[in-house]
Amino acid sequence: MNHKVLVIDVGGTHVKILASGEKILRKVASGCKMTARKMCRWASTAAKDWSYDVAAIGYPAPVVHGKPLREPYNLGKGWGGFDYEKALGCPVKLINDAAMQALGSYKGGRMLFLGLGTGLGSAMIVDGIVEPMELAHLPYKKEKTYEDYLGLRGLKHSGKKKWRKHVNHIVRELQVAMSADYVVLGGGNAKKIKKLPPQTLLGSNANAFLGGFRLWSEQ
């Protein structure tokens, strides 16, 4: 069955939506007052002239068995036990936002996705199977994490030149550790990389929507 999908990409600064067959996404500022209820109310209203029968939500925190494992860092409260299907009036698949963008970036084989945004999103896809990962908070060096070096804090603290060196080094390190055929760098800060490391592709935030469509395409 070919579903018409409403994809909702929930971020710390914006919530963006796009539906099957539409060309121009719609977005609203999010931030610490954005609750799950407000997000669903806005998405339903903003998409009322679009046609869809299912929804895919990219969620900016860990997701296990389609349920949020914890509240997002940069948003309001009440995301964990919320009934998204009731609020949106259709079946919903909820997935980690990095995993959704990874799914849209996938070109076969073993792919490691790293999302360079406010934090550090990560996911691995092996032969079409998506495995969201939480590499961000693993210790890296000097009692700091991968996210401390590659996230927005790291970029501001180190400056672009040093940050690019850290990206290059960590990408190579993780590619070897995960036996990845290639790495995709997504997220808002990926475009600040001048020269990509070997076997590395530049992703696009638009791939998040493609990932949301793909999430339902095999149904």
C-alpha positions in Angstrom: 0.0 0.0 0.0 1.3 3.4 -0.9 0.7 5.7 2.1 0.5 9.5 1.9 2.9 10.5 4.7 3.1 13.6 6.8 6.7 13.9 8.0 7.4 16.0 11.1 11.0 16.9 11.8 11.2 18.0 15.5 14.3 20.1 16.3 15.5 22.3 19.1 15.0 25.5 17.1 12.3 24.6 14.6 9.6 22.0 13.8 9.4 21.4 10.1 6.7 19.4 8.2 6.4 18.1 4.6 3.8 15.7 3.1 4.0 13.3 0.2 3.7 15.1 -3.1 4.4 18.5 -1.6 7.4 20.6 -2.6 7.7 23.4 0.1 8.1 22.5 3.7 6.4 24.5 6.5 8.1 25.4 9.8 7.6 27.0 13.1 10.0 28.1 15.9 10.2 25.5 18.7 12.4 26.0 21.8 11.8 25.4 25.5 8.0 26.2 25.4 7.3 23.7 22.6 5.4 20.7 24.1 4.2 17.6 22.3 0.6 18.8 22.4 1.5 22.2 20.9 3.6 20.6 18.2 0.8 18.3 17.1 -1.8 21.1 17.2 0.5 23.3 15.1 1.3 20.4 12.6 -2.4 19.5 12.2 -3.3 23.1 11.5 -0.3 23.8 9.2 -1.0 20.6 7.2 -4.8 20.9 7.0 -4.8 21.5 3.2 -2.4 18.6 2.6 -3.5 15.0 2.0 -2.0 12.3 4.3 -3.1 9.1 6.0 0.0 8.3 8.2 2.7 10.3 9.9 6.4 9.9 10.7 8.0 11.9 13.5 11.8 12.6 13.9 12.4 13.0 17.6 15.5 14.7 19.0 16.2 12.2 21.8 16.6 8.4 22.1 13.6 6.3 20.9 13.1 2.6 21.8 10.3 0.5 20.2 8.7 3.7 18.8 8.5 5.4 22.2 10.6 8.3 23.5 13.1 7.1 26.1 13.6 10.6 27.6 12.5 14.2 27.2 14.4 16.3 24.6 17.0 18.7 26.0 15.9 21.9 24.2 12.1 21.6 24.2 9.2 21.7 26.7 8.0 18.8 28.7 5.4 16.0 28.3 6.8 14.2 25.2 7.3 10.8 26.8 3.8 9.4 27.4 2.0 11.5 24.8 -0.5 9.9 22.4 0.7 11.1 19.0 -1.8 9.0 17.0 -4.8 10.5 18.9 -3.4 14.0 18.5 -2.7 13.7 14.8 -5.7 11.5 14.0 -3.6 8.9 12.1 -1.1 6.0 12.6 2.3 7.4 13.6 5.9 6.0 13.5 8.3 7.8 15.8 12.0 7.5 15.2 15.1 9.3 16.5 15.7 12.4 14.3 19.3 11.4 13.3 18.1 7.9 12.4 15.4 9.5 10.2 17.9 11.7 8.4 20.2 8.7 8.1 17.5 6.6 6.4 17.0 9.4 3.9 20.8 9.5 3.2 21.3 5.8 2.8 22.8 4.4 -0.4 23.4 0.8 0.5 26.0 -1.2 2.4 27.2 -0.2 5.9 26.7 3.5 6.5 27.5 5.6 9.6 25.6 8.9 9.9 26.8 11.8 12.0 24.5 14.8 12.5 26.6 17.9 13.2 24.0 20.3 14.8 23.4 21.7 18.3 24.5 18.3 19.6 25.8 15.2 17.8 23.3 12.8 16.3 24.4 9.4 15.2 23.0 6.3 13.5 24.2 3.2 11.7 22.5 1.5 8.8 23.6 -2.0 7.8 21.9 -3.6 4.8 18.9 -1.4 5.2 18.4 -2.0 8.9 18.5 1.3 10.9 20.2 1.3 14.3 20.0 4.6 16.2 23.2 5.2 18.2 24.1 7.4 21.2 27.7 8.2 20.4 27.4 11.8 21.5 27.9 11.3 25.2 30.6 8.7 25.1 33.9 9.9 26.6 36.4 11.1 23.9 39.3 12.8 25.6 40.2 15.2 28.4 37.0 14.0 30.2 35.0 15.4 27.4 32.6 13.7 25.0 32.3 13.4 21.2 29.5 16.0 21.4 31.7 18.4 23.4 34.1 18.4 20.5 31.8 18.1 17.5 28.6 19.9 18.6 27.9 23.6 18.6 29.7 24.1 21.9 32.8 22.6 20.4 32.6 24.7 17.3 32.3 27.9 19.4 35.0 26.9 21.8 37.6 25.6 19.3 36.8 27.9 16.3 36.2 26.6 12.8 39.7 25.6 11.9 40.3 23.4 15.0 36.7 22.1 14.9 37.2 20.9 11.3 40.4 19.0 12.4 38.4 17.3 15.2 35.6 16.4 12.7 38.2 14.9 10.3 39.9 12.9 13.1 36.8 11.6 14.8 35.1 10.7 11.5 38.1 8.5 10.5 38.2 7.0 14.0 34.5 6.1 14.1 34.5 4.8 10.5 37.2 2.3 11.4 35.5 1.4 14.7 32.1 0.7 13.1 33.6 -0.9 9.9 31.5 1.6 7.9 31.8 1.6 4.1 31.1 5.3 4.1 30.1 8.1 6.4 27.4 10.7 5.8 27.7 14.1 7.6 24.4 15.8 8.1 23.0 18.5 10.4 23.1 22.2 10.1 26.9 22.6 10.6 28.0 19.9 8.1 28.2 22.6 5.4 30.9 24.3 7.4 33.3 21.5 6.5 35.6 22.7 3.7 37.2 19.4 2.7 35.4 16.1 3.5 37.3 13.2 4.9 37.8 10.1 2.7 34.7 7.9 2.1 32.6 10.7 3.4 29.5 12.3 1.8 27.7 15.5 2.7 24.1 14.9 3.7 21.2 17.3 3.6 18.5 18.3 6.1 16.0 17.5 3.3 17.0 13.9 3.7 15.1 13.8 7.0 11.9 14.1 5.0 13.0 11.4 2.5 13.7 9.2 5.6 10.2 9.8 6.9 8.7 8.8 3.6 11.0 5.7 3.4 9.9 4.7 7.0 6.4 4.0 5.6 7.3 3.0 2.0 7.8 -0.7 2.8 4.4 -1.1 4.4 
